[in-house]
């Protein structure tokens, strides 16, 4: 590109993983002279990906990355991005993870800070090999409506332990804990309690015999 590069500053970028609800996002502070290759590495770290698949940046009508222009010498400042402007990052052409990247602010460089840095985030990224956003949303629905019984048993046992703890050492009373203990316990542990009660009666009958 022939455009002159802006004087170095700090870009505040908000990266949202598209087609997933609730939103999964990261907020990064990066130098404006960061290359696209370096930004690719930052995104891999931010979303805990392995960098084993192809990737592409789509910026100002042009593709950069595995199947486009090279990224090692292309700096963000070259594009003279405006506040609020967006561009796209795609990782793994099979799963097709899409990140919407928006320039939220341009800040002065603080010599006492290190860059790049992640200053905010929401929710863990999906497992990289789960098949993409659509497959991940299906998995969420399955867990939401058919949660693993083992996980519910552990949660119920933990809630019950808190409720039964000595008053001097227990955590402050919480209606949420009561709700978890009663709803999960009654719905999912009832069969276990009945089984133990039945086994106890059977043992008593054997003892009497």
N, C-alpha and C positions, 0 to 999 in steps of 0.2 A: 504494500500500500504506500502511496506517495504522500499522504497527509502527515503533517508534522505531529509529533507526539505532544500531548499536554504536559505541563509541568507536573511532576509526581505529586499525587495526593492519595487519600485513602478512600476507597470505595466501600460503602456499606451495602452488601448484597444479601437479598433474601431469596433463598432457594426452596422451592416447593416441589415436592414429588407429586406429579399430576395423576389424576384419575383414582385417587385414594381418599377415602373419608373415614374418620376424621383426618384433618390435614397432618402431614408429616413435613416438617420444614426445618431449615437451619438459617442462621444469620451470621455472616462472615464479614470481617474487616480485612480487606486485602489492599495491597499497594496498586496504584493505577498502572504501574509499569510491570505488573505480573503478566507472564506469558500465558497463553491459553493452555499450553502443556502443563504449566505449574498449576493453573486453576483446575485442570483435570485431576491432578494428584490430590489437591485439596478436597475435591468433591468425593473422590474415592474414600478418603479418610473420614470425611464428615458423615457419610452414609454407611461406613463399615463394609465397603465393597472390596473385592480382591484384585481388581484391574486385570482380569483374565479375559475380558471380552472387548469387542470393538466399541468405539465411541465417536460421537460427532457433536460439534458445536454448530448451531445454525445462527448466524449473526449477520445482520445487514444484507440478507438475501444470498449469503454464501455459506457453504459448508466447510468446516475445518475439522481435521481429525483423521480417523482411520481411513475413510474413503473420500477425503476432501483435501483441502490445502493443508500444508504442514503447520504445526502449532508452536514449534520450539522458539520461533523468532517473532511471533505475532503477539503484541502486547495489548492489554485492554485499553490503555490510554490512546492507542492509535485510532480507535473507533469514535472517540469523542462522544461517548454516551451521555445522554441527558438524564436528569433525575426522573425516575419513573419508567425509563425505557427498559424493555425486556428482551431477552434472547433465550434460546433453548439449548439444552444439553441432553443428548440421548446416549444411554449406555446399554450395551448388550442388545444387539439387533433382534435376537430371538425373543427375550422377555420384553424388550423395548421399554425400559425404564426411562421416563421423560421427566426432566427437571425444568421448571420455569424459573429463570433467574431474573430478578428485577433489581435495578440500581435504586436503592432507597435514598441514599444521600452521598454527597461528596464532602469529606471531612479533611481538615488540616492534619498533616502527619504529626504525631506526638513522639518526640525523640525518646521519651521514657518508656514507650510501649514497644512490644515486639509484634510483628506482623508476619504472616497472617494469623488471625485468631478467630475462634468461634465464640460469639458473645451471647448467643441464645439458640435454643433448639426446642422442638416439640416432638416427642414420641420417637421410639426406635424405628429404624428402617426395616422394611420387610426382609426376610431371608432372601439372599441374592438369587438362589436357584429355585425359587418357589413357582416360577412360571410367568411372572409379570403381574401388573396391577389387577387385572381381572381375576386371575387365579388367587391372588392374595385376598381380594375382597370376598371371594367364595369361601376361603379358609376362615376368615373372620366371622362370616355368617354361620358357618358350621360350628365354630366354637361358641358363638353367642347363643345359639338355640340348642346345641347339643354339647355342652361343656364336658370335658373329660371328668369322669367320676372320681378318679384318684385325686385330681386337683381340688375338687370340691370337698373331698374328705379331709384333705390336709387343711384347707381353709377353715372348715367347721371345727376341727380339732383345735386349731390355734385360737379361734374365737372362744371356744368353750373353756380352754385353759385360762384365758384372760378373765372370763367371767367367774371362774371358780377360784381364782387366786385369792390369797389372804387380803383383807381390806387394807391392811397397813402397807402392803407391798404392791398392790395392783395399780394399774394405770387408772387415770380418771375415768369415771363412768362415761360411756359413749353409747347413744342409741344405735349408732351404726353397727357396733359390735354385737349388740343384742339382736338386731335384725339379721345379721349374717349368721349368727349362731342358731337362731330359731328357724329361719327360713331354709338355710342350707342343711342344717342338722335334721330338721323334721322331714324335709323332702328327700334327702339322699341317705340319711343314716338310719331311717326307720327300719329298713329291711335288716340292717346289721344288728340293731338292738333286738328285733324280734327273733333273729336267728340265735343270738347269744342267750336270750331268755328261754327259747325252746331247748337249746342244748343243755342249759342249766337244769330245766325240769327233767330232761331225759336222764341226766347224770343222777338226779335225786332218785328217780325210779329205780335205776340200776343199783344204787346204794341200798334202797329199801329192800330190793329183791335179794 
